[in-house]
Structure formats: C-alpha cells, structure tokens
Amino acid sequence: MEELRMHLDLRLERALERVELVTGVGTRDAGRMCVMSLVACLAGEEHGDSPSCASALIRAFAIPLNDNMPHAVRQRLKPFAPRILGTQDGQDPARAELLRMALAEEILPRLGGRNAQPARRFAGPLWRLWSLLGMRRLEREAEWMMDRAVALADGADMARAVAAAGAVGRLLARAARDATDPREADRLWDMAIGLLDRMCDIGAQRMPAQAVWASRLEHVFEARAARGLADTARI
C-alpha cells in the first residue's frame, strides 16, 4: 500500500524523520508529539491535538489509532500529518460517507469473519450484526455506533458523525490490540491506516507549503539543540 501519495520534498521528509510519535499530546520542545499535535506544529498553531486547520472527522478517527498503536506502527502515521493540514475544508460529509461504507463493507465483515458483501447486505439495523462478533467490551458503544451509521451518509449531523468516527477508530484499535495472531493485528492496523489514507485523499488538491512546514519542524530541533548547549555551559 502506498501510504503517501503526496510527494514529500527531501527537506520535509528529513525533518519528519526526527519526530517521534508518542501517545497523548506529547512535548513539542522535545520533538515528541502525537500525529495531531504534529499537524498543529506544521501549521504554526499552538501545541495541542486540536489544530483548527484539520478535519474534525479525521482527528476523531486518528487519535485513538495514534494512542493505541505499537510504537513502531505509530511512526507510520508521520507522513499523514502534512496531508491532514487543510482538511477543514467542508468535505467531512464525503469523508463520513466513506467511513460509513468502510464500516459496512469492510470493517464489520472483517471482524465478523466473513467476506465483504454489497452494502445492501447491511441495510437493516447494523447493531444486530454486532451480536455475532462476540466482543462484549464494546457492545454498548457498538450498538450506539451501528444504529447511527446509516445517518452518516447525509452529513446532516456532523457532531454525530465525528463521534462515530472516533468510535470506529477505537473499534479498530481495540480489535488490533486484542488479536491473538500478530499477523491479524498487523492486517487490522493496515486496514486502519488505509482508511486514514482514503479520508485524506478527499480534498487532496490542497496546495502544499512544504518548505514552510519543514522550517517549523527544523526550528523545534534547533531550539532543542540550543537549550542543550546552554545547559552544558552552565555545568
């Protein structure tokens, strides 16, 4: 799977390599951030995991992935940070529809141990399917999510769509963590990353500003090095 379809210039790529993605918001000054606080850094916003430039739907989906992935897998999210920039573009209804279709045609069939079928297979109340999955810890959350999944298509209630996106992210994260076969866990993480990739593709015509983004990351590490030299001088 090609995880980064937007070409990264070498300067930005090298700057991203120096970042360590961690759980929680992280510490920008140390170069340790979550994927959304990395987005905020690239955008020149204050440190935090709610950058104003980012799709609320993507944020809700990405945070539970970031916080539950194994460390090495989490680093695969770094190239998505530049792609998330500018996704607060009014296209979340289209992303909600993508998420709804993925839930019905890919995620639930995968977790239910069955092959994907056309969406009409899931035209009834989707929460009924959940009873076949046997993941009791998520039953209440899943019932809420499935019962509302069809409503995501019209984008009329984006607050509910954002909440559902977070629930889907948590569902995939917990399924991957609970998988007894490491290969199945890897496949579920790949599925989650692939869905994030497709959500970022919507509205992908945004104009890049990679030199500016690279400069902001470089400033983080230059300031860190300067602090280290100052601390050494005081010893």
C-alpha positions in Angstrom: 0.0 0.0 0.0 1.3 3.4 -0.9 0.7 5.4 2.3 1.9 8.7 1.0 0.6 9.8 -2.4 1.6 13.5 -1.9 5.2 13.8 -2.7 7.3 15.0 0.3 10.4 17.0 -0.6 13.6 15.8 1.0 13.9 18.6 3.5 10.4 17.9 5.0 11.0 14.2 4.9 14.2 14.5 6.9 12.5 16.8 9.4 9.7 14.3 9.9 12.2 11.5 10.5 13.4 13.4 13.5 10.0 13.5 15.1 8.9 10.7 17.5 5.2 10.0 17.6 4.0 9.2 21.1 0.7 8.6 22.9 -1.0 11.7 24.3 -0.3 15.2 23.1 3.4 14.9 23.7 6.0 17.6 24.1 6.8 19.7 21.1 10.0 21.1 22.5 11.4 17.5 22.8 10.3 16.6 19.3 7.8 14.0 20.7 4.2 14.5 19.5 1.1 12.7 18.6 0.0 12.9 14.9 -2.4 15.7 15.6 0.0 17.8 17.6 2.4 17.3 14.8 -0.2 18.7 12.4 -0.5 21.7 14.8 3.2 22.2 14.7 3.4 22.1 10.9 0.5 24.6 10.7 2.2 27.0 13.1 -0.5 26.7 15.7 -0.1 26.4 19.4 0.8 23.0 20.8 -2.2 20.8 21.2 -4.1 17.9 19.5 -7.0 20.0 18.1 -5.5 22.0 15.2 -8.0 24.4 13.6 -6.7 23.5 10.1 -7.7 19.8 10.4 -10.9 17.9 9.7 -12.7 17.1 12.9 -13.7 13.7 11.4 -10.1 12.8 10.6 -8.9 14.0 14.0 -11.6 11.9 15.8 -10.5 8.8 13.8 -6.8 9.3 14.0 -6.4 10.0 17.8 -7.4 6.5 19.0 -5.2 5.0 16.4 -2.2 7.1 17.5 -2.8 6.3 21.2 -3.3 2.5 20.8 -0.8 1.6 18.1 2.5 -0.2 19.0 5.3 2.4 18.9 6.8 1.2 15.6 3.4 1.1 13.9 2.6 4.6 15.2 5.6 6.1 13.4 3.8 5.2 10.1 1.4 8.0 10.8 4.1 10.7 10.4 3.7 11.2 6.6 0.0 11.8 7.1 0.5 14.9 9.1 1.1 17.1 6.0 -1.9 15.6 4.3 -4.2 16.4 7.2 -3.3 20.1 7.0 -6.1 22.0 5.4 -8.6 19.2 5.7 -11.0 21.6 7.5 -12.4 22.2 4.0 -16.1 21.4 4.2 -15.7 17.9 2.8 -16.3 16.0 6.0 -19.8 14.8 4.7 -17.9 13.0 1.9 -15.5 11.5 4.5 -18.4 10.5 6.7 -19.9 8.6 3.7 -16.6 6.9 3.0 -16.4 5.9 6.7 -19.9 4.5 6.6 -19.3 2.4 3.6 -16.0 1.1 5.0 -17.8 0.2 8.2 -20.5 -1.8 6.4 -18.5 -3.3 3.6 -15.0 -3.8 5.1 -14.6 -3.5 8.9 -17.7 -5.4 10.2 -17.3 -8.2 7.7 -13.6 -8.5 8.7 -14.3 -8.6 12.4 -17.2 -10.9 11.8 -15.0 -13.4 10.0 -17.0 -13.1 6.7 -16.2 -11.8 3.3 -17.3 -8.3 2.3 -20.7 -8.1 0.7 -22.6 -5.3 -1.1 -23.9 -2.6 1.2 -27.5 -3.8 0.8 -26.5 -6.8 3.0 -26.3 -4.3 5.9 -29.5 -2.3 5.1 -31.1 -3.3 8.4 -30.1 -2.0 11.8 -26.4 -2.5 11.8 -26.1 -3.1 15.5 -27.7 -6.6 15.1 -24.6 -7.7 13.2 -22.5 -6.8 16.2 -24.1 -9.6 18.3 -22.3 -12.0 16.0 -18.9 -10.6 16.8 -18.7 -11.5 20.5 -16.6 -8.5 21.7 -18.6 -7.8 24.8 -16.5 -4.9 26.0 -17.6 -2.8 23.0 -21.3 -3.9 22.8 -22.8 -0.7 24.2 -20.6 1.6 22.1 -21.1 -0.6 19.0 -24.9 -0.5 19.4 -24.8 3.3 19.5 -22.4 3.4 16.5 -24.2 0.9 14.3 -27.6 2.3 14.9 -26.4 5.7 13.7 -24.0 4.6 10.9 -26.6 4.9 8.1 -27.3 8.5 9.2 -23.7 9.5 8.4 -24.4 9.5 4.7 -26.3 12.8 4.5 -23.8 14.6 6.8 -26.8 16.4 8.4 -25.5 15.9 11.9 -21.7 16.3 11.7 -21.3 16.2 15.5 -22.7 12.7 15.5 -20.6 11.8 12.5 -17.4 13.0 14.3 -18.4 10.9 17.4 -19.0 7.9 15.2 -15.6 8.4 13.5 -13.9 8.2 16.9 -15.9 5.1 17.7 -14.7 3.4 14.5 -11.1 4.3 15.3 -11.5 2.8 18.8 -13.1 -0.3 17.4 -10.3 -0.9 15.0 -7.7 -0.1 17.7 -9.2 -2.5 20.2 -9.7 -5.2 17.7 -6.0 -5.0 16.7 -4.8 -4.9 20.3 -7.0 -7.9 21.2 -6.0 -10.0 18.2 -4.3 -13.2 19.3 -2.5 -13.6 16.0 0.2 -10.9 15.4 -0.5 -11.2 11.6 -4.1 -10.4 12.2 -3.2 -7.4 14.3 -0.9 -6.2 11.5 -3.7 -6.6 9.0 -6.1 -4.6 11.2 -3.6 -1.8 11.6 -3.1 -1.8 7.9 -6.8 -1.5 7.4 -7.0 1.5 9.8 -4.0 3.2 8.1 -5.5 2.5 4.7 -8.8 4.1 5.7 -7.0 7.2 7.1 -5.2 7.4 3.7 -8.5 7.4 1.8 -10.0 10.0 4.1 -7.0 12.3 3.5 -7.4 11.7 -0.3 -10.7 13.6 -0.2 -9.8 17.2 -0.9 -6.2 16.3 -1.7 -6.0 19.1 -4.3 -4.9 21.4 -1.4 -1.7 23.4 -2.3 1.3 22.2 -0.4 3.6 24.6 1.5 6.3 22.1 2.3 9.2 24.5 2.8 7.3 26.4 5.5 6.3 23.1 7.2 9.9 21.9 7.2 11.1 25.2 8.6 8.7 24.9 11.6 10.0 21.4 12.4 13.6 22.4 12.0 13.0 25.3 14.4 11.8 22.8 17.0 15.1 20.8 16.8 17.3 23.9 16.5 15.8 25.3 19.7 16.2 22.0 21.4 19.9 21.9 20.5 20.4 25.5 21.7 18.9 24.6 25.0 21.2 21.6 25.3 24.2 23.8 24.7 23.1 26.4 27.2 22.6 23.6 29.8 26.0 22.3 29.1 27.6 25.7 29.5 26.0 26.1 32.9 27.6 22.9 34.2 
